[in-house]
Amino acid sequence: MTRSGNPVSRSFGQALLALAGWRIEGGVPEPRRYVACVVPHTSNWDFVIGYAAKLAVGVDAKWLGKHTLFRGPLGPFMRAMGGIAVDRSATHGVVAQAAAWFRRMPQLVLAIAPEGTRRRVDRWRSGFYHIAREAAVPIWPVALDWGTRTVRLGPLFTPTDDADADLDALQEFFRQVRGKFPDQAFPLPAN
């Protein structure tokens, strides 16, 4: 298995998770070409736990973040951590651009929180799904369960031609997951 980082960075990530009382359940799929759907996103602490898990399992994941996070002195730091700035106020072909990244790179893990914000939303943004479809790569569901302090690494999901059914199936993986602030989490429909 190809891993990123080194034993020191992986040990650092594992130590951070252990100090916070978190554990990892599941494994990292191969090959490393997929969109990671990371849910829920209700707190800035989700990034800290997600980044520690990324280090712990040795995944060189890139992530999309709002462009304002990359301004000033934090910009180079955010990019070094794998961040890619996105201006969500403008329509400028992020799906096509991300799909092109997958075509050019032999390995790419692109982590996206489908809520797109820490606030409660009525629906997931579907960009992560459309990126996976256009790039012909699977989706990797990753749950940050604050209720059990578990990072759940799910099996790869291959999108079909039925977006509604696919999103329902993906949301099923996250049904029992609790966000840090549950009242801000996307309300998954009842079974």
N, C-alpha and C positions, 0 to 999 in steps of 0.2 A: 504494500500500500504506500503510495506517495503521501508524505506528510509535509506540512510547512512548519516553520519555526525550528526549534531545536529542543533538546531535553530541558534546558533551563527555562525557556518560555513556556513549555508544556507544564513543567513542575510549578511555575509561577501561577499559571491559570488554575491548575488543580488546587494549589494552596489558597488562592483567593476564594474559590468556590467553597472549599472546606471551612475556611474562616467564617464565611457567611452562612454556613449550614446547608449548602446546596450539594446535590449530587447529579450525576449524568446517567440517564437511562437510554439504552439503545446504542447504535453504532453509526459510523460515518460511511456512507455508501461510496462505491467506486463505479465508474470513473468520476472524477471531480468536475463534472459539467452539469450544473443544475441551478435552478432558482430556489433559494431557501425561503420558505414562507414562515416568518417568525411571528408568533402570536402568543399572548396578547401584548399590546403596547399601551400601558396605562401610566407609566412612570419613567422618569429619566433613569431610574435604577435598572430598568430592563436592559439598557445599553451596557451598563457595567456588568451585569450577570451574563448577558450574551457575549460580550467581548472576552470575559474570563473563560467561558465555555469554548469559544473559538480558539483561544490559546491552548486550553487543556486538551482538546481533541486534535489539535494541529491542522485546522482547516484555514486556508488562506482565503477567507471570505471577504469580498468587497461589499459595500453597503451604500445605498442611496440615502442622502440626507438633504434637508432643505438648505438652499444656498446660503442662508444667513448664518448657518453654523460654521461656514468656512471663511468668514470675514475676519480680518485682523490677525492678531498673533496666533489664534487657535487654528487657523486655516491649514498651515503646513502640518500641524500635529494631527488634525482630523484626516488629512489625506494619507499621512504615514500609517494611520490605523486602518486604512482601507476604504476611507470615505470618498464618495463621488458626489459632488454638488449638483443638485437639481433645483431649478427655479420652477416651482409648482404653479406660479401665477401665469406662466406663458405655455402655450401649446407649441412644443418644438420637437416632437418626434422622439421622445425618450424611449419608447418601445422599440422603434426601428434602430435607434442608436445602440441600445443594449443588445438586441439580437445580433447586430453586426459585431459587437465585442465577442459574443460566443462563436461566431463564424471564424474570427481571427485568432482566437486563443485556444490552445489545446486543453487547457484547464481553466475553468472559471466557476466560482461559486458566488452568486449574487444574492445577498440577503436583503429581503424587503419585508417590512411590516405592512400588511395589507390595509390596516386601519388608516395608515398615513399620518396619524397624529396620536397624541396621548389622550385627547378628549373622546368622549363617547360619540360614535358615529352610527348611522342607520344602516350602513352597508360597507362592505369591504371595497376598496379601490381595486379595480381588476387589472391594473398594469402588470403586476407580477405574473398573472395568468397569461396575459397576451404576450409578454416577453418570452415565457416558456414555450408557448405555441409557435410564435414566429421563429424562434431559434431552434425549435425541435429538440428541446431538452426537457427532462422531467422536473417535477417540483418536489422539494424536500421539506416536509412539514416539521417544524421545530417549535415545540411548546415550552414557554417559560411559566411553569406552574408555581405560583407563589403560595398556593395552599399546601403543597407538599414539599416545596423548595426543590423541585426536580426540573432539570432541563431534559425534555423528552425528545429524542431524535427518532423521528418516524421513518417508515419505509418510503422509498421513492414512489411518486405518483405520476403516471403518464397521462397528460391531458388528452381528451378525445375531441370530437367535433361538437359535443354538447356541453357548452360552458356552464349552464345552470346546474346540470347534474354533477359536473366536475366540482364546482364550488360547493355544492351541498355535501359531496363526499369528503372534500378537504375539511369543511367546517365540522364534520362529524369527528374527525381526529381531535379537535380542540374542545369538544363539547363539555368535558369535565374539568377543563383547565381554569384556574382562578388567577386573575390578574392581581397585582399589588393593590390596586384600587378597583375592586370588582364593579362598583357603580359606574366606572368609566369604560368598562370593557364593552366590546361589540356584543349585543345580545344575540346569541345563537338561537335560531328557531327551535322550538320543542320538537322532539321526535314525532 
